[in-house]
């Protein structure tokens, strides 16, 4: 028997063609100011960037607050999410000096999308579309990850450095 949430999701998407982006072991693209932080295996969790194969401003792909104002359709929103590749590494939650964690911090505080490059341990596969988590496209462990210089959002930066 389907849960109410699952039944609603099935009804909502029964007419929509959902295709996830296909990528190889190397990905050069843009990262919206968005990261993934998992919840399994605490106190070590999977964390990583949400990357797009597209270049340029991809912030709309993970910006629910702008979808309503721009009257985005359900199909457009699902398409945005299914075109995000989830890179991940297993990170100890208190390992804040980790260079990978510092890059994720830069991404989450960024004022706009960031050019990025990733090398995965294997070709990203699968996709997530269920009632428990936000949809995303394929996923794989990241072996190497680089981002361009990042300009932090001024208000987020102020909050970050606030010690009160």
HELIX and SHEET records of a PDB file:
HELIX    1   1 UNK A    4  UNK A   13  1                                  10    
HELIX    2   2 UNK A   59  UNK A   62  5                                   4    
HELIX    3   3 UNK A   64  UNK A   69  1                                   6    
HELIX    4   4 UNK A   74  UNK A   82  1                                   9    
HELIX    5   5 UNK A   99  UNK A  109  1                                  11    
HELIX    6   6 UNK A  154  UNK A  161  1                                   8    
SHEET    1   A 6 UNK A  26  UNK A  37  0                                        
SHEET    2   A 6 UNK A  44  UNK A  52 -1                                        
SHEET    3   A 6 UNK A  84  UNK A  92 -1                                        
SHEET    4   A 6 UNK A 139  UNK A 147  1                                        
SHEET    5   A 6 UNK A 114  UNK A 120 -1                                        
SHEET    6   A 6 UNK A  26  UNK A  37 -1                                        
END                                                                             
